Every structure is written in C-alpha cells, then in structure tokens.
Amino acid sequence: MLVLRSIAIGVLAAIALAVLSFGAASLFHLDAVGLYVAPANLVLPLLGGILPSGWAYAVVPSGGPAAGVLLILVSSILSWTLFFGAIYFAWAASRRKRARAETHNP
C-alpha cells in the first residue's frame, strides 16, 4: 500500500512541478522547461531499449516530432515521479518505523 501511495504522490508531484515550471517559464522568461526536461536524458536511453521502434506510429500516427515530444514528456514525468516517490517512500517508512518503535517501548 505504501508503494502505491508513493507512486501516486510521485505522479502528482511530477505533474505539479511541470505546471509550475511551464508557468514560471512564461511569467519570468526562464528556461524552467529545460530544467524540468533535463532528467529525461537519463531515462531516454532506457526507454529506447525497452520500447519497440514502431510504437510511435501506434500512439501518434504521423510520428515525427510529436512522437519525440511525447517520449520526452513521458520520460521526464517518469524520472520526476521516481524522484518524488522515492523521497515520500523513505519519509513515510521512517515515520512508520518511529511510530512502531514508540508503541513498543514503554
């Protein structure tokens, strides 16, 4: 249950970070989108080895740049989901461990 909750919180935090970065890019004229997409460089080689070459035409019939943008967005959301989910999992596990230790010690 904790793993599923960590995944859900990681997805929500990744989407919230995407919204904030796109908003900051338009308001402050920063390259916040580039910073948000930067971890995709770590995930893209992994997804490239897993996904078959014809997947882009099944998802985006025209393929091309739209499929590339989709792959970049999915890989960046995946990397931020893993980052935030792992942080939440570690925090919740340590909190649960402390709670159990306090209940067993008088």
Backbone as XML, in Angstrom:
<?xml version="1.0"?>
<chain id="A" units="angstrom">
  <residue number="1" name="MET">
    <atom name="N" x="0.817" y="-1.191" z="0.000"/>
    <atom name="CA" x="0.000" y="0.000" z="0.000"/>
    <atom name="C" x="0.864" y="1.259" z="0.000"/>
  </residue>
  <residue number="2" name="LEU">
    <atom name="N" x="1.969" y="1.196" z="0.720"/>
    <atom name="CA" x="2.865" y="2.344" z="0.776"/>
    <atom name="C" x="3.512" y="2.598" z="-0.582"/>
  </residue>
  <residue number="3" name="VAL">
    <atom name="N" x="3.802" y="1.539" z="-1.325"/>
    <atom name="CA" x="4.411" y="1.703" z="-2.645"/>
    <atom name="C" x="3.421" y="2.364" z="-3.598"/>
  </residue>
  <residue number="4" name="LEU">
    <atom name="N" x="2.181" y="1.930" z="-3.587"/>
    <atom name="CA" x="1.169" y="2.542" z="-4.459"/>
    <atom name="C" x="0.927" y="4.000" z="-4.096"/>
  </residue>
  <residue number="5" name="ARG">
    <atom name="N" x="0.891" y="4.287" z="-2.805"/>
    <atom name="CA" x="0.714" y="5.666" z="-2.366"/>
    <atom name="C" x="1.921" y="6.517" z="-2.771"/>
  </residue>
  <residue number="6" name="SER">
    <atom name="N" x="3.125" y="5.952" z="-2.695"/>
    <atom name="CA" x="4.319" y="6.680" z="-3.104"/>
    <atom name="C" x="4.297" y="6.971" z="-4.601"/>
  </residue>
  <residue number="7" name="ILE">
    <atom name="N" x="3.836" y="6.018" z="-5.396"/>
    <atom name="CA" x="3.732" y="6.231" z="-6.841"/>
    <atom name="C" x="2.714" y="7.325" z="-7.135"/>
  </residue>
  <residue number="8" name="ALA">
    <atom name="N" x="1.564" y="7.272" z="-6.477"/>
    <atom name="CA" x="0.524" y="8.279" z="-6.714"/>
    <atom name="C" x="1.008" y="9.673" z="-6.320"/>
  </residue>
  <residue number="9" name="ILE">
    <atom name="N" x="1.661" y="9.788" z="-5.182"/>
    <atom name="CA" x="2.167" y="11.085" z="-4.748"/>
    <atom name="C" x="3.299" y="11.548" z="-5.661"/>
  </residue>
  <residue number="10" name="GLY">
    <atom name="N" x="4.115" y="10.623" z="-6.133"/>
    <atom name="CA" x="5.169" y="10.980" z="-7.078"/>
    <atom name="C" x="4.614" y="11.512" z="-8.392"/>
  </residue>
  <residue number="11" name="VAL">
    <atom name="N" x="3.548" y="10.885" z="-8.902"/>
    <atom name="CA" x="2.922" y="11.356" z="-10.148"/>
    <atom name="C" x="2.315" y="12.740" z="-9.943"/>
  </residue>
  <residue number="12" name="LEU">
    <atom name="N" x="1.599" y="12.922" z="-8.847"/>
    <atom name="CA" x="1.000" y="14.227" z="-8.582"/>
    <atom name="C" x="2.056" y="15.322" z="-8.415"/>
  </residue>
  <residue number="13" name="ALA">
    <atom name="N" x="3.131" y="15.004" z="-7.721"/>
    <atom name="CA" x="4.191" y="15.994" z="-7.539"/>
    <atom name="C" x="4.903" y="16.290" z="-8.854"/>
  </residue>
  <residue number="14" name="ALA">
    <atom name="N" x="5.088" y="15.274" z="-9.708"/>
    <atom name="CA" x="5.730" y="15.496" z="-11.007"/>
    <atom name="C" x="4.869" y="16.372" z="-11.902"/>
  </residue>
  <residue number="15" name="ILE">
    <atom name="N" x="3.559" y="16.147" z="-11.896"/>
    <atom name="CA" x="2.657" y="16.970" z="-12.701"/>
    <atom name="C" x="2.597" y="18.384" z="-12.146"/>
  </residue>
  <residue number="16" name="ALA">
    <atom name="N" x="2.580" y="18.515" z="-10.820"/>
    <atom name="CA" x="2.571" y="19.853" z="-10.215"/>
    <atom name="C" x="3.862" y="20.610" z="-10.550"/>
  </residue>
  <residue number="17" name="LEU">
    <atom name="N" x="4.987" y="19.912" z="-10.535"/>
    <atom name="CA" x="6.247" y="20.561" z="-10.903"/>
    <atom name="C" x="6.243" y="20.976" z="-12.372"/>
  </residue>
  <residue number="18" name="ALA">
    <atom name="N" x="5.633" y="20.164" z="-13.220"/>
    <atom name="CA" x="5.532" y="20.524" z="-14.644"/>
    <atom name="C" x="4.696" y="21.782" z="-14.826"/>
  </residue>
  <residue number="19" name="VAL">
    <atom name="N" x="3.574" y="21.859" z="-14.132"/>
    <atom name="CA" x="2.720" y="23.045" z="-14.227"/>
    <atom name="C" x="3.460" y="24.278" z="-13.727"/>
  </residue>
  <residue number="20" name="LEU">
    <atom name="N" x="4.158" y="24.142" z="-12.601"/>
    <atom name="CA" x="4.917" y="25.273" z="-12.064"/>
    <atom name="C" x="6.059" y="25.693" z="-12.994"/>
  </residue>
  <residue number="21" name="SER">
    <atom name="N" x="6.722" y="24.726" z="-13.601"/>
    <atom name="CA" x="7.840" y="25.083" z="-14.485"/>
    <atom name="C" x="7.352" y="25.745" z="-15.763"/>
  </residue>
  <residue number="22" name="PHE">
    <atom name="N" x="6.254" y="25.258" z="-16.333"/>
    <atom name="CA" x="5.717" y="25.901" z="-17.527"/>
    <atom name="C" x="5.179" y="27.292" z="-17.190"/>
  </residue>
  <residue number="23" name="GLY">
    <atom name="N" x="4.581" y="27.445" z="-16.013"/>
    <atom name="CA" x="4.119" y="28.767" z="-15.588"/>
    <atom name="C" x="5.261" y="29.722" z="-15.332"/>
  </residue>
  <residue number="24" name="ALA">
    <atom name="N" x="6.323" y="29.237" z="-14.698"/>
    <atom name="CA" x="7.481" y="30.080" z="-14.427"/>
    <atom name="C" x="8.183" y="30.476" z="-15.720"/>
  </residue>
  <residue number="25" name="ALA">
    <atom name="N" x="8.166" y="29.590" z="-16.693"/>
    <atom name="CA" x="8.805" y="29.910" z="-17.973"/>
    <atom name="C" x="8.082" y="31.036" z="-18.681"/>
  </residue>
  <residue number="26" name="SER">
    <atom name="N" x="6.759" y="31.034" z="-18.593"/>
    <atom name="CA" x="6.016" y="32.085" z="-19.286"/>
    <atom name="C" x="6.004" y="33.399" z="-18.487"/>
  </residue>
  <residue number="27" name="LEU">
    <atom name="N" x="6.040" y="33.315" z="-17.174"/>
    <atom name="CA" x="5.998" y="34.530" z="-16.364"/>
    <atom name="C" x="7.349" y="35.222" z="-16.245"/>
  </residue>
  <residue number="28" name="PHE">
    <atom name="N" x="8.381" y="34.450" z="-15.984"/>
    <atom name="CA" x="9.686" y="35.030" z="-15.686"/>
    <atom name="C" x="10.680" y="34.916" z="-16.832"/>
  </residue>
  <residue number="29" name="HIS">
    <atom name="N" x="10.270" y="34.359" z="-17.954"/>
    <atom name="CA" x="11.123" y="34.187" z="-19.128"/>
    <atom name="C" x="12.390" y="33.404" z="-18.790"/>
  </residue>
  <residue number="30" name="LEU">
    <atom name="N" x="12.198" y="32.348" z="-18.028"/>
    <atom name="CA" x="13.293" y="31.461" z="-17.664"/>
    <atom name="C" x="13.213" y="30.183" z="-18.491"/>
  </residue>
  <residue number="31" name="ASP">
    <atom name="N" x="14.273" y="29.417" z="-18.473"/>
    <atom name="CA" x="14.259" y="28.124" z="-19.135"/>
    <atom name="C" x="13.912" y="27.035" z="-18.120"/>
  </residue>
  <residue number="32" name="ALA">
    <atom name="N" x="12.794" y="27.227" z="-17.440"/>
    <atom name="CA" x="12.360" y="26.247" z="-16.446"/>
    <atom name="C" x="11.918" y="24.958" z="-17.106"/>
  </residue>
  <residue number="33" name="VAL">
    <atom name="N" x="11.429" y="25.048" z="-18.318"/>
    <atom name="CA" x="11.023" y="23.844" z="-19.043"/>
    <atom name="C" x="12.247" y="22.986" z="-19.352"/>
  </residue>
  <residue number="34" name="GLY">
    <atom name="N" x="13.337" y="23.617" z="-19.724"/>
    <atom name="CA" x="14.572" y="22.880" z="-19.969"/>
    <atom name="C" x="15.083" y="22.187" z="-18.721"/>
  </residue>
  <residue number="35" name="LEU">
    <atom name="N" x="14.929" y="22.840" z="-17.591"/>
    <atom name="CA" x="15.336" y="22.214" z="-16.326"/>
    <atom name="C" x="14.421" y="21.053" z="-15.960"/>
  </residue>
  <residue number="36" name="TYR">
    <atom name="N" x="13.121" y="21.184" z="-16.270"/>
    <atom name="CA" x="12.194" y="20.102" z="-15.971"/>
    <atom name="C" x="12.458" y="18.889" z="-16.858"/>
  </residue>
  <residue number="37" name="VAL">
    <atom name="N" x="12.826" y="19.126" z="-18.106"/>
    <atom name="CA" x="13.021" y="18.044" z="-19.063"/>
    <atom name="C" x="14.429" y="17.457" z="-18.964"/>
  </residue>
  <residue number="38" name="ALA">
    <atom name="N" x="15.341" y="18.118" z="-18.273"/>
    <atom name="CA" x="16.737" y="17.677" z="-18.201"/>
    <atom name="C" x="16.909" y="16.239" z="-17.700"/>
  </residue>
  <residue number="39" name="PRO">
    <atom name="N" x="16.191" y="15.777" z="-16.671"/>
    <atom name="CA" x="16.378" y="14.385" z="-16.250"/>
    <atom name="C" x="15.920" y="13.360" z="-17.281"/>
  </residue>
  <residue number="40" name="ALA">
    <atom name="N" x="15.213" y="13.807" z="-18.303"/>
    <atom name="CA" x="14.795" y="12.882" z="-19.358"/>
    <atom name="C" x="15.994" y="12.294" z="-20.087"/>
  </residue>
  <residue number="41" name="ASN">
    <atom name="N" x="17.124" y="12.997" z="-20.080"/>
    <atom name="CA" x="18.329" y="12.473" z="-20.721"/>
    <atom name="C" x="18.800" y="11.176" z="-20.075"/>
  </residue>
  <residue number="42" name="LEU">
    <atom name="N" x="18.480" y="10.989" z="-18.807"/>
    <atom name="CA" x="18.866" y="9.758" z="-18.120"/>
    <atom name="C" x="17.913" y="8.614" z="-18.426"/>
  </residue>
  <residue number="43" name="VAL">
    <atom name="N" x="16.647" y="8.930" z="-18.666"/>
    <atom name="CA" x="15.623" y="7.897" z="-18.846"/>
    <atom name="C" x="15.457" y="7.519" z="-20.319"/>
  </residue>
  <residue number="44" name="LEU">
    <atom name="N" x="15.721" y="8.437" z="-21.239"/>
    <atom name="CA" x="15.519" y="8.171" z="-22.667"/>
    <atom name="C" x="16.289" y="6.950" z="-23.182"/>
  </residue>
  <residue number="45" name="PRO">
    <atom name="N" x="17.546" y="6.746" z="-22.813"/>
    <atom name="CA" x="18.223" y="5.534" z="-23.298"/>
    <atom name="C" x="17.577" y="4.250" z="-22.776"/>
  </residue>
  <residue number="46" name="LEU">
    <atom name="N" x="17.055" y="4.293" z="-21.560"/>
    <atom name="CA" x="16.382" y="3.107" z="-21.025"/>
    <atom name="C" x="15.082" y="2.826" z="-21.769"/>
  </residue>
  <residue number="47" name="LEU">
    <atom name="N" x="14.282" y="3.874" z="-22.000"/>
    <atom name="CA" x="13.033" y="3.692" z="-22.726"/>
    <atom name="C" x="13.277" y="3.318" z="-24.180"/>
  </residue>
  <residue number="48" name="GLY">
    <atom name="N" x="14.343" y="3.835" z="-24.764"/>
    <atom name="CA" x="14.671" y="3.493" z="-26.148"/>
    <atom name="C" x="14.993" y="2.021" z="-26.320"/>
  </residue>
  <residue number="49" name="GLY">
    <atom name="N" x="15.595" y="1.422" z="-25.308"/>
    <atom name="CA" x="15.898" y="-0.002" z="-25.371"/>
    <atom name="C" x="14.697" y="-0.890" z="-25.089"/>
  </residue>
  <residue number="50" name="ILE">
    <atom name="N" x="13.732" y="-0.376" z="-24.340"/>
    <atom name="CA" x="12.559" y="-1.173" z="-23.963"/>
    <atom name="C" x="11.468" y="-1.104" z="-25.019"/>
  </residue>
  <residue number="51" name="LEU">
    <atom name="N" x="11.210" y="0.106" z="-25.520"/>
    <atom name="CA" x="10.103" y="0.307" z="-26.459"/>
    <atom name="C" x="10.485" y="-0.162" z="-27.861"/>
  </residue>
  <residue number="52" name="PRO">
    <atom name="N" x="9.552" y="-0.818" z="-28.555"/>
    <atom name="CA" x="9.839" y="-1.188" z="-29.951"/>
    <atom name="C" x="9.862" y="0.046" z="-30.848"/>
  </residue>
  <residue number="53" name="SER">
    <atom name="N" x="10.473" y="-0.094" z="-32.009"/>
    <atom name="CA" x="10.654" y="1.071" z="-32.881"/>
    <atom name="C" x="9.349" y="1.563" z="-33.492"/>
  </residue>
  <residue number="54" name="GLY">
    <atom name="N" x="8.342" y="0.732" z="-33.610"/>
    <atom name="CA" x="7.086" y="1.149" z="-34.231"/>
    <atom name="C" x="6.054" y="1.690" z="-33.257"/>
  </residue>
  <residue number="55" name="TRP">
    <atom name="N" x="6.415" y="1.861" z="-32.000"/>
    <atom name="CA" x="5.439" y="2.320" z="-31.009"/>
    <atom name="C" x="4.963" y="3.726" z="-31.305"/>
  </residue>
  <residue number="56" name="ALA">
    <atom name="N" x="5.840" y="4.550" z="-31.847"/>
    <atom name="CA" x="5.484" y="5.955" z="-32.083"/>
    <atom name="C" x="4.350" y="6.074" z="-33.087"/>
  </residue>
  <residue number="57" name="TYR">
    <atom name="N" x="4.321" y="5.204" z="-34.079"/>
    <atom name="CA" x="3.263" y="5.273" z="-35.084"/>
    <atom name="C" x="1.948" y="4.715" z="-34.546"/>
  </residue>
  <residue number="58" name="ALA">
    <atom name="N" x="2.019" y="3.880" z="-33.523"/>
    <atom name="CA" x="0.781" y="3.384" z="-32.904"/>
    <atom name="C" x="0.155" y="4.452" z="-32.011"/>
  </residue>
  <residue number="59" name="VAL">
    <atom name="N" x="0.985" y="5.257" z="-31.361"/>
    <atom name="CA" x="0.491" y="6.291" z="-30.455"/>
    <atom name="C" x="0.171" y="7.571" z="-31.216"/>
  </residue>
  <residue number="60" name="VAL">
    <atom name="N" x="1.117" y="8.018" z="-32.018"/>
    <atom name="CA" x="0.951" y="9.231" z="-32.825"/>
    <atom name="C" x="1.088" y="8.803" z="-34.288"/>
  </residue>
  <residue number="61" name="PRO">
    <atom name="N" x="-0.039" y="8.684" z="-35.017"/>
    <atom name="CA" x="0.023" y="8.133" z="-36.376"/>
    <atom name="C" x="0.976" y="8.866" z="-37.320"/>
  </residue>
  <residue number="62" name="SER">
    <atom name="N" x="1.123" y="10.169" z="-37.171"/>
    <atom name="CA" x="2.028" y="10.895" z="-38.061"/>
    <atom name="C" x="3.490" y="10.726" z="-37.651"/>
  </residue>
  <residue number="63" name="GLY">
    <atom name="N" x="3.736" y="10.273" z="-36.413"/>
    <atom name="CA" x="5.101" y="10.081" z="-35.924"/>
    <atom name="C" x="5.848" y="11.394" z="-35.842"/>
  </residue>
  <residue number="64" name="GLY">
    <atom name="N" x="7.114" y="11.381" z="-36.127"/>
    <atom name="CA" x="7.915" y="12.592" z="-36.201"/>
    <atom name="C" x="8.079" y="13.328" z="-34.888"/>
  </residue>
  <residue number="65" name="PRO">
    <atom name="N" x="8.056" y="14.660" z="-34.947"/>
    <atom name="CA" x="8.320" y="15.474" z="-33.760"/>
    <atom name="C" x="7.301" y="15.280" z="-32.639"/>
  </residue>
  <residue number="66" name="ALA">
    <atom name="N" x="6.040" y="15.045" z="-32.995"/>
    <atom name="CA" x="5.026" y="14.855" z="-31.945"/>
    <atom name="C" x="5.337" y="13.617" z="-31.112"/>
  </residue>
  <residue number="67" name="ALA">
    <atom name="N" x="5.799" y="12.559" z="-31.744"/>
    <atom name="CA" x="6.164" y="11.347" z="-31.011"/>
    <atom name="C" x="7.401" y="11.593" z="-30.153"/>
  </residue>
  <residue number="68" name="GLY">
    <atom name="N" x="8.337" y="12.382" z="-30.652"/>
    <atom name="CA" x="9.528" y="12.709" z="-29.865"/>
    <atom name="C" x="9.189" y="13.531" z="-28.638"/>
  </residue>
  <residue number="69" name="VAL">
    <atom name="N" x="8.301" y="14.502" z="-28.803"/>
    <atom name="CA" x="7.877" y="15.313" z="-27.661"/>
    <atom name="C" x="7.152" y="14.455" z="-26.641"/>
  </residue>
  <residue number="70" name="LEU">
    <atom name="N" x="6.316" y="13.536" z="-27.116"/>
    <atom name="CA" x="5.614" y="12.626" z="-26.204"/>
    <atom name="C" x="6.604" y="11.769" z="-25.429"/>
  </residue>
  <residue number="71" name="LEU">
    <atom name="N" x="7.615" y="11.255" z="-26.114"/>
    <atom name="CA" x="8.629" y="10.438" z="-25.442"/>
    <atom name="C" x="9.405" y="11.250" z="-24.416"/>
  </residue>
  <residue number="72" name="ILE">
    <atom name="N" x="9.742" y="12.482" z="-24.743"/>
    <atom name="CA" x="10.469" y="13.341" z="-23.796"/>
    <atom name="C" x="9.606" y="13.653" z="-22.582"/>
  </residue>
  <residue number="73" name="LEU">
    <atom name="N" x="8.325" y="13.977" z="-22.796"/>
    <atom name="CA" x="7.450" y="14.280" z="-21.665"/>
    <atom name="C" x="7.221" y="13.069" z="-20.780"/>
  </residue>
  <residue number="74" name="VAL">
    <atom name="N" x="7.013" y="11.898" z="-21.382"/>
    <atom name="CA" x="6.804" y="10.685" z="-20.584"/>
    <atom name="C" x="8.053" y="10.359" z="-19.782"/>
  </residue>
  <residue number="75" name="SER">
    <atom name="N" x="9.219" y="10.477" z="-20.395"/>
    <atom name="CA" x="10.446" y="10.147" z="-19.660"/>
    <atom name="C" x="10.749" y="11.169" z="-18.570"/>
  </residue>
  <residue number="76" name="SER">
    <atom name="N" x="10.423" y="12.436" z="-18.793"/>
    <atom name="CA" x="10.667" y="13.415" z="-17.724"/>
    <atom name="C" x="9.679" y="13.232" z="-16.580"/>
  </residue>
  <residue number="77" name="ILE">
    <atom name="N" x="8.419" y="12.958" z="-16.892"/>
    <atom name="CA" x="7.449" y="12.696" z="-15.824"/>
    <atom name="C" x="7.826" y="11.427" z="-15.069"/>
  </residue>
  <residue number="78" name="LEU">
    <atom name="N" x="8.319" y="10.417" z="-15.781"/>
    <atom name="CA" x="8.741" y="9.184" z="-15.125"/>
    <atom name="C" x="9.915" y="9.432" z="-14.179"/>
  </residue>
  <residue number="79" name="SER">
    <atom name="N" x="10.887" y="10.212" z="-14.614"/>
    <atom name="CA" x="12.039" y="10.453" z="-13.746"/>
    <atom name="C" x="11.656" y="11.275" z="-12.516"/>
  </residue>
  <residue number="80" name="TRP">
    <atom name="N" x="10.812" y="12.306" z="-12.689"/>
    <atom name="CA" x="10.386" y="13.090" z="-11.537"/>
    <atom name="C" x="9.466" y="12.278" z="-10.623"/>
  </residue>
  <residue number="81" name="THR">
    <atom name="N" x="8.672" y="11.378" z="-11.200"/>
    <atom name="CA" x="7.829" y="10.506" z="-10.375"/>
    <atom name="C" x="8.685" y="9.607" z="-9.507"/>
  </residue>
  <residue number="82" name="LEU">
    <atom name="N" x="9.720" y="9.027" z="-10.084"/>
    <atom name="CA" x="10.627" y="8.191" z="-9.294"/>
    <atom name="C" x="11.324" y="8.998" z="-8.203"/>
  </residue>
  <residue number="83" name="PHE">
    <atom name="N" x="11.726" y="10.212" z="-8.522"/>
    <atom name="CA" x="12.410" y="11.067" z="-7.546"/>
    <atom name="C" x="11.495" y="11.399" z="-6.369"/>
  </residue>
  <residue number="84" name="PHE">
    <atom name="N" x="10.323" y="11.952" z="-6.656"/>
    <atom name="CA" x="9.419" y="12.351" z="-5.578"/>
    <atom name="C" x="8.817" y="11.141" z="-4.863"/>
  </residue>
  <residue number="85" name="GLY">
    <atom name="N" x="8.544" y="10.065" z="-5.596"/>
    <atom name="CA" x="8.015" y="8.863" z="-4.970"/>
    <atom name="C" x="9.006" y="8.226" z="-4.012"/>
  </residue>
  <residue number="86" name="ALA">
    <atom name="N" x="10.292" y="8.224" z="-4.392"/>
    <atom name="CA" x="11.315" y="7.665" z="-3.507"/>
    <atom name="C" x="11.482" y="8.513" z="-2.251"/>
  </residue>
  <residue number="87" name="ILE">
    <atom name="N" x="11.411" y="9.816" z="-2.397"/>
    <atom name="CA" x="11.508" y="10.695" z="-1.221"/>
    <atom name="C" x="10.328" y="10.448" z="-0.284"/>
  </residue>
  <residue number="88" name="TYR">
    <atom name="N" x="9.113" y="10.364" z="-0.839"/>
    <atom name="CA" x="7.947" y="10.121" z="0.007"/>
    <atom name="C" x="8.024" y="8.746" z="0.655"/>
  </residue>
  <residue number="89" name="PHE">
    <atom name="N" x="8.470" y="7.737" z="-0.102"/>
    <atom name="CA" x="8.566" y="6.385" z="0.451"/>
    <atom name="C" x="9.545" y="6.348" z="1.621"/>
  </residue>
  <residue number="90" name="ALA">
    <atom name="N" x="10.694" y="6.982" z="1.473"/>
    <atom name="CA" x="11.682" y="6.995" z="2.558"/>
    <atom name="C" x="11.145" y="7.736" z="3.772"/>
  </residue>
  <residue number="91" name="TRP">
    <atom name="N" x="10.473" y="8.864" z="3.540"/>
    <atom name="CA" x="9.918" y="9.633" z="4.653"/>
    <atom name="C" x="8.819" y="8.853" z="5.367"/>
  </residue>
  <residue number="92" name="ALA">
    <atom name="N" x="7.913" y="8.241" z="4.621"/>
    <atom name="CA" x="6.813" y="7.500" z="5.238"/>
    <atom name="C" x="7.311" y="6.240" z="5.940"/>
  </residue>
  <residue number="93" name="ALA">
    <atom name="N" x="8.300" y="5.577" z="5.370"/>
    <atom name="CA" x="8.841" y="4.377" z="6.013"/>
    <atom name="C" x="9.546" y="4.726" z="7.316"/>
  </residue>
  <residue number="94" name="SER">
    <atom name="N" x="10.297" y="5.825" z="7.332"/>
    <atom name="CA" x="10.966" y="6.209" z="8.576"/>
    <atom name="C" x="9.953" y="6.669" z="9.617"/>
  </residue>
  <residue number="95" name="ARG">
    <atom name="N" x="8.906" y="7.351" z="9.179"/>
    <atom name="CA" x="7.854" y="7.775" z="10.111"/>
    <atom name="C" x="7.126" y="6.567" z="10.690"/>
  </residue>
  <residue number="96" name="ARG">
    <atom name="N" x="6.864" y="5.584" z="9.850"/>
    <atom name="CA" x="6.199" y="4.364" z="10.320"/>
    <atom name="C" x="7.094" y="3.588" z="11.264"/>
  </residue>
  <residue number="97" name="LYS">
    <atom name="N" x="8.384" y="3.558" z="10.977"/>
    <atom name="CA" x="9.335" y="2.843" z="11.835"/>
    <atom name="C" x="9.429" y="3.506" z="13.203"/>
  </residue>
  <residue number="98" name="ARG">
    <atom name="N" x="9.462" y="4.861" z="13.229"/>
    <atom name="CA" x="9.490" y="5.577" z="14.504"/>
    <atom name="C" x="8.209" y="5.355" z="15.301"/>
  </residue>
  <residue number="99" name="ALA">
    <atom name="N" x="7.073" y="5.308" z="14.624"/>
    <atom name="CA" x="5.808" y="5.100" z="15.316"/>
    <atom name="C" x="5.750" y="3.711" z="15.944"/>
  </residue>
  <residue number="100" name="ARG">
    <atom name="N" x="6.254" y="2.723" z="15.237"/>
    <atom name="CA" x="6.275" y="1.363" z="15.791"/>
    <atom name="C" x="7.237" y="1.268" z="16.974"/>
  </residue>
  <residue number="101" name="ALA">
    <atom name="N" x="8.357" y="1.952" z="16.896"/>
    <atom name="CA" x="9.329" y="1.919" z="17.983"/>
    <atom name="C" x="8.764" y="2.600" z="19.223"/>
  </residue>
  <residue number="102" name="GLU">
    <atom name="N" x="8.000" y="3.662" z="19.043"/>
    <atom name="CA" x="7.413" y="4.367" z="20.197"/>
    <atom name="C" x="6.315" y="3.553" z="20.849"/>
  </residue>
  <residue number="103" name="THR">
    <atom name="N" x="5.572" y="2.782" z="20.083"/>
    <atom name="CA" x="4.488" y="1.988" z="20.669"/>
    <atom name="C" x="5.008" y="0.760" z="21.389"/>
  </residue>
  <residue number="104" name="HIS">
    <atom name="N" x="6.169" y="0.230" z="20.979"/>
    <atom name="CA" x="6.701" y="-0.957" z="21.634"/>
    <atom name="C" x="7.520" y="-0.625" z="22.871"/>
  </residue>
  <residue number="105" name="ASN">
    <atom name="N" x="8.072" y="0.560" z="22.961"/>
    <atom name="CA" x="8.856" y="0.949" z="24.128"/>
    <atom name="C" x="7.962" y="1.713" z="25.110"/>
  </residue>
  <residue number="106" name="PRO">
    <atom name="N" x="7.919" y="1.260" z="26.370"/>
    <atom name="CA" x="7.090" y="1.978" z="27.351"/>
    <atom name="C" x="7.713" y="3.256" z="27.817"/>
  </residue>
</chain>
